[in-house]
């Protein structure tokens, strides 16, 4: 009889201990899920389009195109990315702002450079040094900005 009472009390203890927690967790969790779902729709991540290999024309915006490349084949160490932008008449356009973020997609945050602004050379070429610190898959996300608004988002993936 005492054993049965012990098990009953033990069972009652577990029911009392966990039951209120489950109710409050369920209510809190449902509220958080609905808030997350609302926030996800409002703040979608930008989509970076895959760019062709360096040296090829990449069209975007209202008749713009760019040609990008590197000072040497990307390998461990520093490499300089070059971007030339032209308008619909084929004239070089230096009025835009160009940014890039380089990193390893398999190690997000570990080697990412963050958005770095390209410098404009005297010849009208946008230049940015990029440090390749280890072998593996790399990605460069390129953003072209006109009047404070992004008009092109592209990415180039390569292996070292």
ABEGO torsion letter per residue (X at the ends): XAAAAAAAAAAAAAAAAAAAAAAAAAAAAAAAAAAAAAAAAABBBBBBBBBBBBGBBBBBEBGBBBBBBBABBBBBEBBBBBBBBBBAAGBBBAABBBBBBBBBAABBGAABAEBBBBBBBAAGBBBBBBBBABBEBBBBBBBBBBGGBBABBBBBBBBX
